[in-house]
Structure formats: C-alpha cells, structure tokens
Amino acid sequence: MKIRKGDTVRVLSGKNKGKTARVLMVDPEKMRIWVEGVNLVKRHSRPTQKNPKGGVVEKEGSLHISKVMLMDTKANMPTRVGYHIVRSEDGRVSSKLRISKKSGENI
C-alpha cells in the first residue's frame, strides 16, 4: 500500500471532504484506513473496569484507501505516490523509496 501509518492525508470525498489528518491504522487486506478525527462513529459501550460509567463513545471509523490522498510536505498539496528502486552494484534491489509525483522528493 502506498499510504502507511503516520502519514498525513487529505480526504477527497464524503462528509469529511477537504480535511487533512494523520493516519492511525491501515488494513492492507481490506484496503481500509483509519484517519484521526475523520468518519467518527458512535459506539455504545457497557460498563467495564476501565470505563465504569459505560455510555456512548465516539471513535474513528474506517475509510476506503481511494477516498484519501497523501499530502506532500514540501508543496503542502495532495500528491500521487511513486516508487524509486535503488539497486546495488550486483543488480539486487537494496531499497524501494516512496517519492512524491508532484515534487519528486522522498516521502
């Protein structure tokens, strides 16, 4: 996946369109991500030792990966993600770097 935990993304569609926030969690199998303060849902929780009162708790719900776009830190604009593969002298892949398509810089 091109977006990872801790990245800053902008929401492209839905009720939170235009918000910019940090990625909390990524599920590559289901192609879903959780973004801080976006797509808040209410969950009812019963009283436990950690939360003796219980009640209604608001937390982040998941979004499909296509609903967000990675933010370029240099240009402060959303950007597509590309890869630059660095090879060693014997031809093996030594590292795979994510790059911004807008600025060409490493992410």
HUCORPE-V252945 format. One record per residue. N is the residue number from 1. RES is the residue in one letter. OMEGA is omega in radians with two decimals (NA if undefined). Layout:
((N RES OMEGA) (N RES OMEGA))
//
This chain:
((1 M -3.07) (2 K 3.11) (3 I -3.08) (4 R 3.10) (5 K 3.12) (6 G 3.10) (7 D 3.03) (8 T -3.09) (9 V 3.02) (10 R 3.14) (11 V -3.05) (12 L -3.10) (13 S 3.14) (14 G -3.07) (15 K 3.13) (16 N -3.10) (17 K 3.10) (18 G -3.14) (19 K 3.08) (20 T -3.08) (21 A -3.08) (22 R 3.12) (23 V -3.13) (24 L -3.05) (25 M -3.13) (26 V 3.05) (27 D -3.06) (28 P -3.13) (29 E -3.11) (30 K -3.12) (31 M -3.12) (32 R 3.08) (33 I 3.06) (34 W -3.08) (35 V -3.07) (36 E 3.07) (37 G -3.11) (38 V 3.13) (39 N -3.13) (40 L 3.12) (41 V 3.13) (42 K 3.12) (43 R 3.09) (44 H -3.13) (45 S 3.12) (46 R 3.14) (47 P 3.08) (48 T 3.11) (49 Q 3.11) (50 K -3.11) (51 N -3.03) (52 P -3.14) (53 K -3.04) (54 G 3.07) (55 G -3.10) (56 V -3.13) (57 V 3.09) (58 E 3.10) (59 K -3.07) (60 E 3.00) (61 G -3.09) (62 S 3.05) (63 L 3.02) (64 H -3.06) (65 I -3.11) (66 S -3.13) (67 K -3.10) (68 V 3.10) (69 M -3.11) (70 L 3.11) (71 M 3.04) (72 D -3.07) (73 T -3.11) (74 K -3.08) (75 A -3.09) (76 N 3.12) (77 M 3.05) (78 P -3.09) (79 T 2.99) (80 R -3.07) (81 V 3.04) (82 G -3.14) (83 Y 3.02) (84 H -3.09) (85 I 3.13) (86 V -3.13) (87 R 3.07) (88 S -3.08) (89 E -3.12) (90 D 3.05) (91 G 3.12) (92 R 3.09) (93 V -3.14) (94 S 3.07) (95 S 3.13) (96 K -3.05) (97 L 3.02) (98 R 3.11) (99 I 3.09) (100 S 3.12) (101 K -3.11) (102 K -3.07) (103 S -3.11) (104 G -3.12) (105 E 3.04) (106 N 3.12) (107 I NA))
//
